[in-house]
Amino acid sequence: MALKDTVLSRPAMSSAVTIVCALGLLYFGRPVLEPLVLALILSLVIAPLIRVFNRWGLGFLTSTVVSLLLVGASIAAVGAVLALQLVSVTKELPHYRAAIHTKIERIQELTERPFVRLAAELNAVSPLSRGANHTASTGLPRNATQAVPVEIRTPVPAARDTVARFISVISGPVGEAGLVFVLLVFILLEHESLRERVLRLAGQSDVSRTMRTLVHAAEGVSRFFFSQFIVNVIFALTVSLGLWLLQVPHALLWGSLSGLLRFVPYVGALVAGLAITLFVAAIDPGWTLALSCMALFAVLEIIVANIIEPKVYGHSSGLSPLAVIVSALFWGTLWGPAGLLISTPLTLCLVVAGRHIRALEAITILFADTPGVSEAERFYHRVLAGSSTAVIEHAQAYLRRNSFARYCDHVLLPGLDLAVDDRALGLIDQAQQDRILSTVMALADTVARASGGHRYGAWRRRKMSLADANIGAHLRQAREARLGTFQGSLDVPLHSVILCAGFANEQDEFLSELLALALREVCDDVRSTVLGQPQPQQVADKGALVGTAFIMYPEAADLEQWRALVADMREHLPDATLVTIRHSNIVAPSHQAAVEQSVDIVLRSFEEGLAFVTPGKPVAAKR
């Protein structure tokens, strides 16, 4: 047994060792990997610009050089403007010194006053305070000597020391930027060669999949950065304009700084807002301007983050909001500020690769903007968990945009098919079956109430017993209780009634009631019945009222009985068009030809049935 457990744990141990080795490589290989990854991501960003110049007739080498010069000149121009603004701020700081000192003293007074008052009250009631006061009143002890004050002066640094310190501070970032630029140049120049090498590493059998991965990663990163660049530029201009209207000094500097810092996910906007607020609070004697700037920045950030970015980006990032935060935390911990900057595009590349590489599929499942499950699978997961509220809320939102027939075809019936398959395999226990039944009951009752005149947004759930496992029979009985035994009047025009019929079993009755609910969205008089059951004498001679009869598709074992009942229905409904629906999830059965001979038309979905009874809409049918 122990040996078996050891063998079973080997894959898990191997995966854990692989993850630890990968994390160690990322952490200790930072000096090499960080500039390389930065250069690769920048090459993906600049590649669309190179393609634009290529379309204009420039050669590849010329397009690359022009793109690099254009990007470099733009960065240099922005850097020069920001540098001039920073120099101007440092020159004007002495003019703000008095306001800064006053604001600091006021803050100290507000924060220290409660503690000073508390200390004074404690000293007043403390016995030790009396002795201390007595000693203070008598002056110094006789043997004590006056302390000699000592003043420590820091020598003024020489110009050479200042230059050396400045160079030591900027040498690291400048050196890394230079290394990234050199790598970027060679990556762009060797773009075709690098792609061929990657394809060769992947093997000839995976060329198409590798090409799709590279293309999707490049398109995703380029689209994300372009959208982010446009949004941040507009944000910077708006902040600059707002600060200028509030008469804040160096509004362009602070607006540009806020736009640049927004490239860092979540943290950047917070830092920019705090920096602007602290600067204004320091230079302005009062608090009104600082609070106004804080409100301006907060309102703009809320609008951009919650309204503009979702519409502009859409799913351009390809990542869920939680994935953006987790990736920023992960890469920021490993690689510092540079990791924060490249966290989103780097994680996006891994997510795109996970769509084509099985080893990285877990990253795609965890971090992609969608969990990778269909509407039907999500419905099945919710009913399996008994989340009836979530199922009903999703159905209500879905039905505001689509028909109930489409909901049945794409969500409800495929989801229940998954439940049937798992039940046949013994993967669902009795408690889960009860939860599924209860949730589907609540959903069906909600839709039935909505079709009876209530809106999908306003409903009250009616409690039903699990003993009533036949949901279709329950819905039909509820409609009969509301509309009468015949589910409506018998004094109606000829061919105006649509009839839905099936065998007296849970599946057929449920499907016929669902179809009746779907058709009732466009038809006023839709009724249901059970095949083979005797009908009251009042309706025996009312067959001419039925214009269309939908009959549930039979199982192979019930074919002969079904054909006999359909023939009997054709005799009693001579003017009705007999229709059956074979859903797309049903593979063409062996008895398909016999079914087609028994009815007038075979449809493939509830949506086709809805189109069939709606005048003016064509329907693809199979005779």
Secondary structure as UniProt FT lines:
FT   HELIX           2..28
FT   HELIX           30..55
FT   TURN            56..57
FT   HELIX           60..92
FT   HELIX           93..96
FT   HELIX           97..125
FT   HELIX           127..138
FT   TURN            142..143
FT   HELIX           159..189
FT   HELIX           191..202
FT   HELIX           204..206
FT   HELIX           207..245
FT   TURN            246..247
FT   TURN            249..250
FT   HELIX           251..261
FT   TURN            262..263
FT   TURN            265..266
FT   HELIX           267..283
FT   HELIX           288..303
FT   HELIX           304..308
FT   HELIX           309..313
FT   TURN            314..315
FT   HELIX           321..354
FT   TURN            355..356
FT   HELIX           358..360
FT   HELIX           361..367
FT   HELIX           375..385
FT   HELIX           388..401
FT   HELIX           404..407
FT   HELIX           408..412
FT   HELIX           413..424
FT   TURN            425..426
FT   HELIX           430..451
FT   TURN            452..453
FT   TURN            456..457
FT   TURN            466..467
FT   HELIX           471..483
FT   TURN            485..486
FT   TURN            494..495
FT   STRAND          497..502
FT   HELIX           506..519
FT   TURN            520..522
FT   STRAND          526..530
FT   TURN            531..532
FT   HELIX           537..540
FT   HELIX           543..545
FT   STRAND          546..552
FT   HELIX           556..558
FT   HELIX           559..572
FT   TURN            574..575
FT   STRAND          577..581
FT   TURN            584..585
FT   TURN            590..591
FT   HELIX           592..598
FT   STRAND          601..603
FT   HELIX           606..613
FT   TURN            615..616
//
